[in-house]
Amino acid sequence: MGKSIESLTELKSSQRKTHVSLDRDDSLQCAYAAIRAALDKKAENLKLLDLASCGGFTDFFVVCSGTSDRHVQTITDAVEKALSQTSWEILSIEGKLDGRWIVIDCAGVIVHVFLDALREYYDLETLWSDAKRCPIPSEFYGDAGTRYDN
């Protein structure tokens, strides 16, 4: 009559959407796609953190800032659009309505788009200080590349 807890758990698991894990190279390419889209919308102070050796829940963090809540939302929209046109699946987006700190989860890559004041307050770069900082290819910045610090 009744189902065991194990069979209910299996049923719930089978009903969940399955996600293909990205390998490290795929994760880096996904991060680069997000970075290009963010830079196209003039994201500021962009950083790429390699978290692979720090915790195992994701390979990379992309962290950037916008100058207003609308700018943060515009950057997020561009990243979302760029990733949706590829084979990388966005698992979730949080904070989009407020536009102060938006998180885009793509399994191997998590993109954080901050309003400057909140980025300073939460200070992810210090929180994840063990993470390796990866250089962002200068060609991503175009002619304005000399204005940005990688």
N, C-alpha and C positions, 0 to 999 in steps of 0.2 A: 504494500500500500504506500507507505511513506518512503521517501527517498532518503538515503543516508547523507550525512554531511559531506562525505567524500564525493559522492556522485553529484551533489548540488554544486560543489566547488568545481568539479570537472566541467559541468554544464556551463557555469558562469565563465570559466576560462575559455571554453570553446566558443562562447558567444562574443567574447571580446575581439575587437579588431586586432588582427595580428600585424606586427610591424617588422619589416626586414631590418636587421641590424646593419648599420653601415660599417665598412671596414675603415681603418684609419685614413687611408688615402681618399676615400669617398667623403669622409667627414671633413677633411681639409678642403676639398673642392666645394663642399656645401658651405663651409665657413667663408671661402673666397667669394662665392656667389652672393652671400649675405653682405659681405664687406663692400663689394662693388655697388650693390643696390643702395646701401646706406650712404656711401660716399657720393653717389649720384644725387642724393637729396641733401648733401652738405652736412652730413653727420660730423660731429667734432670729437676730437680726442679719442680716436678709435684705437682699440687694443685687441690683440688676439692672444688669448692665454691657452696654453697647452696643459690640460688637466689630466691627461691620460695616466700620469704617474702619481696623481694626488688622491684619487678616490674611486675611479672606475665607473662612475655613473654617467659620464660623458667624456668625449675626447677634447672638445674645445669650447671656450667661452668667447664670444664676440661681444665686446663692451664698447658702447659709444654714447654720445650725448647729443641732445637737441636743445635749442635755446628757449623753447616754449612748449606747452603741452601740445599745441597743434603741430609743431615741428617734430616732436617725438612721435606723434601719430602718423605723420607723413612719412617719416623714415620707416616706421613699422609697416605701413601699407606697401612701400616699395620693396622691402625685404620679403614680405608675404607674397607679393605678386611675382617677384623673381624666383622664389623657391617653388611656387605653385606651377611654374612653367618648366620645371625640371622633374627629375625622377625622385627628388627628395621630398619626403612627406612631413608636413608640419603636424606634430602630435597635439600641440595646444598653444594657445596664445592667452596670456593673462595680463590684465591691467590696461587693456586697450581703451576702455571707456574713460578712465581718468587721465591717461596720457602723461603720467608722471614717471612711471617705471613699467615698461612693457617687456615681458619675457616671452620669447618665441622658442619653443622646444622642438627640435628636429632630431631627437635621439642622440646622435653623436655630436651635435652642435646645439648650444643654447645661446641665443642672442639676447642681450640685455640692452635696451634702449632707455636711457635715463634723461630726466630733466637734470640739469647741472647740479642744482642744490641737493637733490636726492642722491645723486651719484657720489657726491662728496660725503654725505651723511653715512651711506651704507658702505662705501669704500671697499668694493669687491676686490680690487687689485691688492689691497693690504690683507684682506681676509684670506685670499688665495695667493699669498706671497710665495709659497713653494712652487707655484705653477711657473713653467717656463714662458717667457714672453717671446712670441714669434714675430719676426719681421713681416711687415705687410709690403708686398712688392710695390716699388715706387710707381710703376706704370698704372696702378690702380688710381693714383691721385691725378693723373694727367698732367697738364701744364702747371697746376697749382701745387705739385708735390713738394716743392721746397718750403711751403708754408706749414707743413705738418710734421710732427715728431712721431716717429715710429717707436 
